């Protein structure tokens, strides 16, 4: 009897993740708004991505990543990859054959993050199956869907690169853990590693852990790991060889930066993978000490070369940020805050759930590694330790921590479910349910001021993609943005969180956006905002060629600066005072608190509209 129940149960369970995915898509799509409201609610990064995609579709050259409408005159080169722009643009062009361009954009930016969510669920299921057998896949995949339910990077409208990087990280993990299940998996893992590096370096430490995990397996076993190691290294080298010339702008060949794909990143990575391949090819049958010594010598040579010739990748790109911006911007970015900052700052208890979950998953993985004497589980433990460390350093590591935790928790739930089915132990059933409930971030939200806390604080601006806010601070509305767009094209001074929306909805140039390569524009905007007197602000506005000043009452950026003692011209405008060199531009939307102020004609090159 027991021999037939498990396969039948597994056959029924395999449809659970499909049902969960359909359910999650249905409830998410049911809450989104239509056009044009939906675009108004996009996050900064997603709105900026759509600006890039539009630029590409409108004829901007493939290798030209300059954002000339953001920052001081001339703009700056963005550090994002065409590897994300291309599929989104391609889907828009495809749907454009059947509907309007605006509707095509809308359909793509709604569907894209849901496609990424589906891939995450499938990959988590595959990883869990690799760790514990096929029976672990359905529950792990379903659990991961609920864990990502309120994660901003998988909400409709999220077309930045972060969700793709999580998918590629999981592909790399699957290829390393399942390296003997298929010849294609380790090669695919190497290619996914290369693609992730081509997109950005946010997951670089975790990709390095996967790479060293493959090295560790080869060192421990030698010849049995030779073929998988060669395929992994070959996939990585081949991927870099294709993607670097296909996506890197001219500046990448000169190097000197590591916040995007450049020779400083690609060459050491390729050399390191080449060292792996050479050792696997030549000395797999030698003693452990010989293998370790030769590989260590080659890695040391690569490291010394990188340190001497191209050291930019040995530092966090944000370490070079202007201290002025660190004190007045980066310090207040929630996702850039460390665990120490969260403890010392305002009470946000739900955020500590990420750390508790990661610590629990790491402990569970370590327990499996010890009990099974498993290298795969040891790698999962190290990955979780790395992801937890990154999240302690900066909260932005939390989504990757969730994704890596999902297969571990899925295996635990499967074990408890199996125990309940075999022995009908109530404790096992209750434990499985409790594990599922506590793994979901929305549970922590309920424990601290309700699930809305997760949407408004963790998801941040992405909440507007589900439902626009109705209070006076909901400054960006279709009508108010249309009024701004209708003004003669000029230069806008606005808080950094306004920048992407201004670019998306108008032809204006704006000074500031929350991107570290735009340091000069961000600094000038903050200098205007904190000018001690209207006269000092006017001098900066005129010197920068500003035509319009845009701000919002109770804007979080201005409010945070004021609360920490950084006050000045921006706060003065918020309180309702208007210097004589600015004139109010009505936008006609009573539901929007947006303030559009135009420089008077004598002070600006743009025509000042009548009040």
C-alpha positions as CSV (number, residue, x, y, z in Angstrom):
1,X,0.0,0.0,0.0
2,X,2.7,2.5,1.0
3,X,4.6,1.7,-2.2
4,X,1.8,3.1,-4.4
5,X,0.7,6.1,-2.3
6,X,3.9,8.1,-2.6
7,X,3.9,8.2,-6.5
8,X,0.2,9.0,-6.6
9,X,0.7,11.7,-4.0
10,X,3.7,13.1,-6.0
11,X,1.6,13.0,-9.2
12,X,-1.1,15.1,-7.5
13,X,1.4,17.5,-5.9
14,X,3.1,18.3,-9.1
15,X,0.1,20.5,-10.1
16,X,0.3,22.6,-7.0
17,X,2.9,25.0,-8.3
18,X,1.0,25.5,-11.5
19,X,-2.1,26.3,-9.5
20,X,-0.2,28.6,-7.2
21,X,1.4,30.5,-10.2
22,X,-2.0,31.0,-11.8
23,X,-3.4,32.2,-8.5
24,X,-0.6,34.6,-7.9
25,X,-0.9,36.0,-11.4
26,X,-4.6,36.4,-11.1
27,X,-4.6,38.2,-7.8
28,X,-1.7,40.4,-8.8
29,X,-3.1,41.4,-12.2
30,X,-6.6,42.0,-10.6
31,X,-5.0,44.8,-8.5
32,X,-3.1,46.7,-11.1
33,X,-4.4,49.9,-12.8
34,X,-4.7,50.6,-16.4
35,X,-3.0,53.2,-18.6
36,X,-1.9,55.8,-18.0
37,X,-2.0,55.4,-14.3
38,X,0.1,52.3,-14.3
39,X,3.2,54.0,-15.7
40,X,2.9,56.7,-13.0
41,X,3.3,54.1,-10.4
42,X,6.5,52.4,-11.7
43,X,9.6,52.3,-9.5
44,X,12.5,54.6,-10.3
45,X,14.6,51.7,-11.8
46,X,11.7,50.3,-13.8
47,X,10.7,53.7,-15.2
48,X,14.3,54.4,-16.1
49,X,14.5,51.0,-17.8
50,X,11.5,51.9,-19.9
51,X,13.2,55.2,-20.8
52,X,16.2,53.2,-22.1
53,X,14.0,50.8,-24.0
54,X,12.2,53.7,-25.7
55,X,15.5,55.4,-26.5
56,X,16.6,52.1,-28.2
57,X,13.4,51.7,-30.1
58,X,13.6,55.4,-31.2
59,X,17.0,54.9,-32.8
60,X,19.6,55.4,-30.1
61,X,22.6,53.3,-31.1
62,X,23.0,49.9,-29.5
63,X,26.4,50.7,-27.9
64,X,25.4,54.2,-26.9
65,X,24.3,54.1,-23.2
66,X,24.4,57.9,-22.6
67,X,21.5,59.4,-20.8
68,X,21.7,63.0,-22.2
69,X,18.5,64.1,-20.5
70,X,19.6,63.2,-17.0
71,X,22.2,65.2,-15.0
72,X,24.1,68.2,-16.0
73,X,24.4,69.2,-19.6
74,X,25.7,66.4,-21.7
75,X,24.4,63.7,-19.3
76,X,26.4,60.6,-18.4
77,X,26.9,57.0,-19.5
78,X,24.5,54.6,-17.8
79,X,25.9,51.4,-16.3
80,X,23.0,49.2,-17.4
81,X,23.1,46.5,-20.0
82,X,21.4,46.1,-23.3
83,X,21.0,42.5,-22.4
84,X,17.8,43.5,-20.5
85,X,16.7,46.2,-23.0
86,X,16.8,43.8,-25.9
87,X,14.2,41.2,-25.0
88,X,11.8,43.8,-23.6
89,X,12.1,45.9,-26.7
90,X,11.7,42.8,-28.8
91,X,8.5,41.8,-27.0
92,X,7.2,45.4,-27.4
93,X,7.9,45.3,-31.2
94,X,6.2,41.9,-31.4
95,X,3.0,43.0,-29.7
96,X,3.1,46.3,-31.6
97,X,2.1,44.3,-34.6
98,X,-1.3,43.6,-33.0
99,X,-2.0,46.6,-30.9
100,X,-0.9,50.2,-30.2
101,X,2.7,50.9,-28.9
102,X,1.3,52.1,-25.6
103,X,-0.7,49.0,-25.1
104,X,2.2,46.8,-26.2
105,X,4.5,48.5,-23.6
106,X,1.8,48.0,-20.9
107,X,1.3,44.3,-21.7
108,X,5.1,43.6,-21.7
109,X,5.9,45.4,-18.4
110,X,3.0,43.7,-16.7
111,X,4.0,40.2,-18.0
112,X,7.8,40.5,-17.7
113,X,8.1,40.2,-13.9
114,X,5.4,37.5,-13.8
115,X,7.5,35.5,-16.3
116,X,10.5,35.9,-14.0
117,X,8.4,34.8,-11.1
118,X,7.4,31.6,-13.0
119,X,11.1,30.9,-13.8
120,X,12.1,31.4,-10.1
121,X,9.4,28.9,-9.0
122,X,10.5,26.4,-11.6
123,X,14.2,26.8,-10.8
124,X,13.6,26.5,-7.0
125,X,11.6,23.3,-7.6
126,X,14.5,21.9,-9.7
127,X,17.1,22.8,-7.1
128,X,15.0,21.2,-4.3
129,X,14.6,18.1,-6.5
130,X,18.4,18.0,-6.9
131,X,18.9,18.2,-3.2
132,X,16.1,15.8,-2.0
133,X,14.6,14.1,-5.0
134,X,11.7,14.8,-7.3
135,X,9.1,14.8,-4.5
136,X,10.6,18.0,-3.1
137,X,10.0,20.0,-6.2
138,X,6.2,20.8,-6.1
139,X,6.1,22.1,-2.5
140,X,9.4,24.1,-2.9
141,X,8.2,25.7,-6.1
142,X,4.8,26.6,-4.6
143,X,6.4,28.0,-1.4
144,X,8.8,30.1,-3.4
145,X,5.9,31.7,-5.2
146,X,4.3,32.9,-1.9
147,X,7.7,34.0,-0.6
148,X,8.1,36.3,-3.6
149,X,4.5,37.4,-3.6
150,X,5.1,40.9,-2.2
151,X,8.7,41.3,-3.3
152,X,8.8,44.5,-5.4
153,X,11.1,42.9,-8.0
154,X,8.3,40.5,-9.1
155,X,5.4,42.9,-9.1
156,X,3.9,44.0,-12.5
157,X,5.9,46.9,-13.8
158,X,9.2,45.7,-12.4
159,X,11.4,45.6,-15.5
160,X,14.7,46.5,-14.0
161,X,17.5,43.9,-14.0
162,X,17.2,42.6,-10.4
163,X,14.6,39.9,-11.1
164,X,16.6,38.6,-14.1
165,X,19.8,38.5,-11.9
166,X,18.0,36.3,-9.3
167,X,16.9,34.0,-12.1
168,X,20.4,33.7,-13.4
169,X,21.8,33.1,-9.9
170,X,19.4,30.2,-9.5
171,X,20.4,28.8,-13.0
172,X,24.0,28.9,-11.9
173,X,23.1,27.2,-8.6
174,X,21.1,24.5,-10.4
175,X,24.0,23.9,-12.9
176,X,26.5,23.4,-10.1
177,X,24.3,21.3,-7.8
178,X,23.0,19.2,-10.7
179,X,26.3,19.0,-12.6
180,X,26.0,15.2,-13.0
181,X,22.3,15.2,-14.0
182,X,22.8,16.6,-17.4
183,X,25.8,17.6,-19.6
184,X,24.0,20.9,-20.4
185,X,23.5,22.0,-16.8
186,X,27.1,22.9,-15.9
187,X,27.7,24.6,-19.2
188,X,24.4,26.5,-18.7
189,X,25.6,27.5,-15.3
190,X,28.7,29.0,-16.7
191,X,26.8,30.8,-19.4
192,X,24.3,32.1,-16.8
193,X,27.3,33.4,-14.7
194,X,28.6,35.3,-17.8
195,X,25.2,36.7,-18.5
196,X,24.7,37.9,-15.0
197,X,28.1,39.6,-15.0
198,X,27.1,41.3,-18.3
199,X,24.0,42.7,-16.6
200,X,25.5,43.8,-13.3
201,X,27.6,42.9,-10.3
202,X,25.0,42.9,-7.6
203,X,25.1,39.1,-7.3
204,X,28.9,38.8,-8.0
205,X,29.8,37.5,-4.5
206,X,27.2,34.7,-4.7
207,X,28.3,33.8,-8.2
208,X,31.8,33.6,-6.9
209,X,30.6,31.2,-4.2
210,X,29.0,29.0,-6.9
211,X,32.3,29.1,-8.8
212,X,34.4,28.1,-5.8
213,X,31.8,25.5,-5.0
214,X,32.6,23.9,-8.4
215,X,36.3,24.2,-7.6
216,X,35.7,22.5,-4.3
217,X,34.0,19.6,-5.8
218,X,36.8,19.1,-8.3
219,X,39.4,19.4,-5.6
220,X,37.6,16.9,-3.4
221,X,37.0,14.3,-6.1
222,X,39.3,14.9,-9.0
223,X,38.6,12.9,-12.2
224,X,34.8,12.3,-11.6
225,X,34.3,16.1,-11.6
226,X,36.6,16.8,-14.6
227,X,33.9,16.9,-17.3
228,X,31.5,19.1,-15.3
229,X,34.3,21.5,-14.3
230,X,35.4,21.8,-18.0
231,X,31.8,22.4,-19.1
232,X,31.2,25.1,-16.4
233,X,34.4,26.9,-17.2
234,X,33.8,26.6,-21.0
235,X,30.3,28.0,-20.6
236,X,31.5,30.9,-18.6
237,X,34.4,31.7,-21.0
238,X,32.2,31.3,-24.0
239,X,29.5,33.4,-22.6
240,X,31.9,36.3,-21.8
241,X,33.5,35.9,-25.3
242,X,30.1,36.4,-26.9
243,X,28.5,38.9,-24.5
244,X,31.4,41.3,-24.1
245,X,31.7,42.3,-27.7
246,X,28.0,42.1,-28.2
247,X,26.9,44.4,-25.3
248,X,29.9,46.4,-23.9
249,X,30.1,50.1,-24.9
250,X,33.4,51.6,-26.0
251,X,34.2,52.7,-22.5
252,X,34.3,49.1,-21.3
253,X,37.4,48.4,-23.4
254,X,39.3,51.2,-21.7
255,X,38.1,49.9,-18.3
256,X,38.6,51.7,-15.0
257,X,35.2,50.7,-13.6
258,X,33.5,47.6,-12.3
259,X,29.8,48.6,-11.8
260,X,29.1,47.2,-15.2
261,X,30.7,44.8,-17.7
262,X,34.2,46.1,-18.6
263,X,37.6,44.6,-19.3
264,X,38.4,45.0,-15.6
265,X,35.6,42.5,-14.8
266,X,35.6,40.3,-17.9
267,X,39.3,39.6,-18.2
268,X,40.0,38.4,-14.6
269,X,36.8,36.4,-14.7
270,X,37.8,34.7,-18.0
271,X,41.3,34.1,-16.7
272,X,40.1,32.6,-13.5
273,X,37.7,30.3,-15.4
274,X,40.6,29.4,-17.7
275,X,42.7,28.4,-14.8
276,X,39.9,26.1,-13.6
277,X,39.6,24.6,-17.1
278,X,43.4,24.1,-17.5
279,X,43.7,22.3,-14.1
280,X,40.6,20.2,-14.7
281,X,42.0,19.2,-18.1
282,X,45.6,18.5,-17.1
283,X,45.8,17.4,-13.5
284,X,42.4,15.9,-12.5
285,X,44.1,12.5,-11.9
286,X,46.8,13.8,-9.7
287,X,46.9,13.8,-5.9
288,X,44.8,16.4,-4.0
289,X,47.9,18.3,-2.9
290,X,49.1,18.6,-6.4
291,X,45.7,19.7,-7.8
292,X,45.3,22.2,-4.9
293,X,48.8,23.6,-5.3
294,X,48.7,24.1,-9.0
295,X,45.2,25.7,-8.9
296,X,46.2,28.0,-6.0
297,X,49.2,29.1,-7.9
298,X,47.2,29.9,-11.0
299,X,44.5,31.7,-9.0
300,X,47.2,33.7,-7.2
301,X,48.6,34.8,-10.5
302,X,45.2,35.9,-11.8
303,X,44.6,37.8,-8.5
304,X,47.9,39.5,-8.6
305,X,47.3,40.5,-12.2
306,X,43.9,41.9,-11.4
307,X,45.3,43.7,-8.3
308,X,48.2,45.3,-10.3
309,X,46.5,46.1,-13.6
310,X,42.8,46.5,-13.0
311,X,41.9,46.8,-9.3
312,X,38.5,48.5,-9.7
313,X,36.6,45.3,-9.1
314,X,38.2,44.9,-5.6
315,X,36.1,47.8,-4.3
316,X,32.4,48.5,-3.9
317,X,31.4,51.0,-6.6
318,X,29.6,53.1,-4.0
319,X,32.8,53.5,-2.1
320,X,33.8,56.2,-4.6
321,X,30.6,58.1,-4.1
322,X,31.1,61.8,-3.2
323,X,31.0,62.1,0.6
324,X,28.5,64.9,0.2
325,X,26.1,62.5,-1.4
326,X,26.8,59.8,1.1
327,X,25.7,62.1,3.9
328,X,22.7,63.6,2.2
329,X,21.4,60.7,0.0
330,X,22.9,57.2,0.4
331,X,22.6,57.2,4.2
332,X,18.8,57.5,3.8
333,X,18.3,54.8,1.1
334,X,16.5,52.0,2.9
335,X,17.9,49.2,0.7
336,X,21.4,50.5,1.2
337,X,21.2,50.4,5.0
338,X,23.0,47.8,7.1
339,X,21.6,45.8,9.9
340,X,23.3,48.1,12.3
341,X,21.6,51.1,10.7
342,X,18.2,49.3,11.0
343,X,18.8,48.6,14.7
344,X,19.8,52.2,15.4
345,X,17.2,53.7,13.2
346,X,13.4,54.0,13.3
347,X,11.6,50.8,14.4
348,X,10.9,48.6,11.3
349,X,10.5,45.2,12.9
350,X,9.3,43.4,9.8
351,X,12.6,43.9,8.1
352,X,14.3,41.7,10.7
353,X,12.3,38.8,9.3
354,X,14.7,38.6,6.4
355,X,17.6,38.0,8.8
356,X,15.7,35.5,10.9
357,X,14.6,33.6,7.8
358,X,18.1,33.5,6.3
359,X,19.6,32.4,9.6
360,X,17.0,29.7,10.0
361,X,17.5,28.4,6.4
362,X,21.3,28.4,6.9
363,X,20.9,26.4,10.1
364,X,18.6,23.9,8.3
365,X,21.0,23.6,5.4
366,X,23.9,23.0,7.8
367,X,21.9,20.3,9.6
368,X,21.3,18.5,6.3
369,X,25.0,18.9,5.3
370,X,26.1,17.3,8.6
371,X,23.5,14.5,8.6
372,X,24.0,13.5,5.0
373,X,27.8,14.4,4.7
374,X,26.7,16.2,1.5
375,X,28.9,18.6,-0.4
376,X,25.8,20.0,-2.2
377,X,24.2,20.9,1.1
378,X,27.5,22.4,2.3
379,X,27.4,24.6,-0.7
380,X,23.9,25.7,0.1
381,X,25.0,26.5,3.6
382,X,27.9,28.7,2.3
383,X,25.6,30.4,-0.2
384,X,23.1,31.2,2.5
385,X,25.9,32.5,4.8
386,X,27.1,34.7,1.9
387,X,23.6,36.0,1.1
388,X,22.9,36.7,4.8
389,X,26.2,38.5,5.2
390,X,25.4,40.7,2.1
391,X,22.0,41.4,3.6
392,X,23.5,42.4,6.9
393,X,25.8,44.8,5.0
394,X,23.0,46.1,2.8
395,X,19.3,45.3,2.9
396,X,19.3,45.1,-1.0
397,X,20.6,41.5,-0.6
398,X,17.3,40.4,0.8
399,X,15.6,39.2,-2.4
400,X,18.6,36.9,-3.2
401,X,18.5,35.6,0.3
402,X,14.8,34.8,0.0
403,X,15.4,33.0,-3.3
404,X,18.3,30.8,-1.9
405,X,16.3,30.0,1.2
406,X,13.3,28.8,-0.8
407,X,14.6,25.4,-1.9
408,X,16.0,24.7,1.6
409,X,12.7,25.5,3.3
410,X,10.9,23.6,0.5
411,X,12.9,20.4,1.3
412,X,12.1,20.9,5.1
413,X,8.4,21.2,4.3
414,X,8.6,18.1,2.1
415,X,10.3,16.1,4.9
416,X,7.7,17.1,7.4
417,X,4.9,16.3,4.9
418,X,6.4,12.9,4.3
419,X,6.7,12.3,8.0
420,X,3.1,13.3,8.5
421,X,1.9,10.9,5.7
422,X,4.0,8.0,7.0
423,X,3.2,8.3,10.7
424,X,0.3,10.7,10.9
425,X,2.2,12.7,13.5
426,X,0.3,16.0,14.2
427,X,3.5,17.7,15.1
428,X,4.9,17.1,11.6
429,X,1.8,18.5,9.9
430,X,1.7,21.5,12.1
431,X,5.4,22.1,11.6
432,X,5.0,22.0,7.8
433,X,2.2,24.5,7.9
434,X,4.1,26.8,10.3
435,X,7.2,26.6,8.1
436,X,5.1,27.7,5.1
437,X,3.4,30.5,7.0
438,X,6.6,31.9,8.6
439,X,8.5,31.8,5.3
440,X,6.3,34.4,3.7
441,X,7.2,38.1,4.2
442,X,3.6,39.1,4.3
443,X,3.4,37.2,7.6
444,X,6.0,39.5,9.1
445,X,4.0,42.4,7.8
446,X,0.9,41.1,9.6
447,X,3.0,40.9,12.8
448,X,4.0,44.5,12.4
449,X,1.2,46.8,11.4
450,X,-0.3,44.6,8.7
451,X,0.7,43.5,5.2
452,X,0.5,47.1,4.0
453,X,3.7,47.8,5.9
454,X,5.5,45.4,3.5
455,X,4.0,46.9,0.4
456,X,4.7,50.5,1.5
457,X,8.2,50.1,3.0
458,X,9.8,47.0,1.5
459,X,8.2,47.2,-1.9
460,X,8.5,51.0,-1.7
461,X,7.3,53.0,-4.7
462,X,6.3,49.7,-6.5
463,X,3.1,49.7,-4.4
464,X,1.7,52.3,-6.8
465,X,1.8,49.7,-9.5
466,X,-0.9,47.9,-7.7
467,X,-3.0,50.8,-6.5
468,X,-2.2,54.5,-6.7
469,X,-2.2,56.4,-3.4
470,X,-5.1,58.9,-3.0
471,X,-3.7,61.4,-0.6
472,X,-2.2,64.8,-1.4
473,X,1.3,63.4,-1.6
474,X,0.2,61.4,-4.7
475,X,1.8,64.1,-6.7
476,X,2.4,62.1,-9.9
477,X,-0.9,61.8,-11.7
478,X,-1.5,61.5,-15.4
479,X,-3.0,65.0,-15.5
480,X,-0.2,66.7,-13.5
481,X,2.5,65.0,-15.6
482,X,0.7,65.9,-18.8
483,X,0.8,69.5,-17.7
484,X,4.5,69.3,-17.1
485,X,5.1,67.6,-20.4
486,X,3.1,70.3,-22.2
487,X,5.5,73.0,-21.1
488,X,8.2,74.1,-23.6
489,X,11.1,71.7,-23.4
490,X,13.6,72.7,-20.7
491,X,15.6,71.7,-17.7
492,X,13.9,70.6,-14.5
493,X,15.2,70.8,-10.9
494,X,13.4,68.1,-8.8
495,X,14.2,65.6,-6.1
496,X,16.1,62.5,-7.3
497,X,13.1,60.2,-6.9
498,X,11.2,62.3,-9.5
499,X,13.9,62.0,-12.1
500,X,12.9,58.8,-13.9
501,X,9.2,59.8,-14.0
502,X,10.0,63.2,-15.5
503,X,12.1,61.5,-18.2
504,X,9.4,58.9,-18.9
505,X,6.5,61.3,-19.2
506,X,8.2,64.3,-20.9
507,X,10.9,65.5,-23.1
508,X,12.5,67.6,-20.4
509,X,16.0,67.1,-19.0
510,X,16.2,66.8,-15.2
511,X,19.2,67.2,-12.9
512,X,18.8,64.3,-10.6
513,X,18.0,60.6,-10.5
514,X,19.1,58.0,-7.9
515,X,22.0,56.6,-10.0
516,X,25.6,56.7,-8.6
517,X,27.1,57.7,-12.0
518,X,25.1,60.9,-12.0
519,X,27.0,62.3,-9.0
520,X,27.5,65.8,-10.4
521,X,23.8,66.2,-11.2
522,X,22.7,64.8,-7.9
523,X,25.1,67.1,-6.0
524,X,23.9,70.2,-7.9
525,X,20.3,69.3,-7.1
526,X,21.0,68.9,-3.4
527,X,22.9,72.1,-3.4
528,X,19.9,73.9,-4.9
529,X,17.5,72.1,-2.4
530,X,19.7,73.1,0.6
531,X,20.6,76.6,-0.5
532,X,20.6,78.8,2.6
533,X,18.7,81.7,0.9
534,X,16.5,82.2,-2.1
535,X,19.2,84.4,-3.6
536,X,21.8,81.6,-3.3
537,X,19.3,79.1,-4.9
538,X,18.5,81.5,-7.7
539,X,22.2,81.8,-8.5
540,X,22.5,78.0,-8.7
541,X,19.4,77.7,-10.8
542,X,20.5,80.3,-13.3
543,X,24.0,78.9,-13.5
544,X,22.7,75.4,-14.2
545,X,20.2,76.7,-16.8
546,X,17.1,75.5,-14.9
547,X,13.7,76.3,-16.4
548,X,11.4,74.6,-14.0
549,X,11.4,73.6,-10.3
550,X,9.2,70.6,-9.4
551,X,8.5,69.3,-5.9
552,X,5.9,67.8,-3.7
553,X,4.5,68.7,-0.3
554,X,5.8,66.3,2.3
555,X,8.1,64.7,-0.2
556,X,9.9,61.9,1.6
557,X,13.3,62.9,0.3
558,X,12.9,66.6,1.4
559,X,11.3,65.5,4.7
560,X,14.1,63.1,5.5
561,X,16.7,65.8,4.8
562,X,14.9,68.3,7.0
563,X,14.5,65.8,9.8
564,X,18.2,65.3,9.8
565,X,19.1,68.9,9.8
566,X,19.6,69.4,6.1
567,X,17.2,72.2,5.3
568,X,17.1,75.2,3.0
569,X,15.4,76.4,-0.2
570,X,13.5,73.2,-0.9
571,X,11.9,73.2,2.6
572,X,11.1,76.9,2.1
573,X,9.1,76.1,-1.1
574,X,7.4,73.2,0.6
575,X,6.0,75.6,3.3
576,X,4.3,77.6,0.5
577,X,6.7,80.5,0.2
578,X,7.5,81.5,-3.4
579,X,10.4,83.8,-4.4
580,X,9.6,86.4,-7.0
581,X,11.8,84.7,-9.6
582,X,9.4,81.7,-9.7
583,X,5.9,81.5,-11.0
584,X,3.4,78.8,-10.3
585,X,2.2,76.6,-13.2
586,X,-1.3,75.2,-12.7
587,X,-1.9,71.6,-13.7
588,X,-5.6,71.5,-13.0
589,X,-5.6,68.2,-10.9
590,X,-7.1,68.7,-7.5
591,X,-6.0,65.2,-6.5
592,X,-2.3,66.0,-7.1
593,X,-0.1,68.0,-4.8
594,X,2.6,68.4,-7.5
595,X,4.1,71.9,-7.5
596,X,5.4,73.1,-10.9
597,X,7.3,76.4,-10.7
598,X,8.7,78.1,-13.7
599,X,11.6,80.5,-13.7
600,X,10.5,83.9,-14.9
601,X,11.5,84.8,-18.4
602,X,14.2,87.2,-17.3
603,X,16.0,84.5,-15.4
604,X,15.5,81.5,-17.8
605,X,15.8,80.7,-21.4
606,X,12.4,79.0,-21.4
607,X,9.1,80.8,-21.9
608,X,7.4,81.2,-18.5
609,X,3.7,80.4,-18.8
610,X,1.1,82.8,-17.4
611,X,-0.3,81.9,-14.0
